[in-house]
Amino acid sequence: MDNIIGYDDYEKDFRRVALPEYRWLAEDILLQALENCEPQESLEVHMPDYISNDGCGYTFQFQTQTGGSGENGGVLIFYMDFY
């Protein structure tokens, strides 16, 4: 996930709100969302309520932009925040 700017912040936020037994899912959930993402669109990663430590679902927001290179297909991905 080195090609995602702010990935460490995303993982830290995910781990903070996820139940301990689901904290490892941060990367898997992000990869699933990336499969359906189009360049130049906002990317939202949804955490279902049943895996959060307070029973509330969360959405993690990323911004995408063309212009990168390499394995991410020319798309830059920036972690923004979650709600």
C-alpha positions, 0 to 999 in steps of 0.5 A: 500500500506504499502507493497510497498517500496517507495509508498509515493514517487510514490504517491507524484510524481503521484500527482505532474504530474496529474490533480487535478481531477485525483490525487486519481487514483494513487493507482487504476492505480498501483493495475491494473498494479500489477494484471498483474505483474509476480515476478522478472520482472520490473513493469511499471505503465502508466499514460495516457496523458489525466490525466496529467497536461501537456498533456504528458503521464508518466511511473512510474517504480517499481522493483519486487523481490521475498522474501517478505511474507504476503498479497503481495504473497512473492514479494517485490516491490520497487518504482524507478522513473518516466519519 
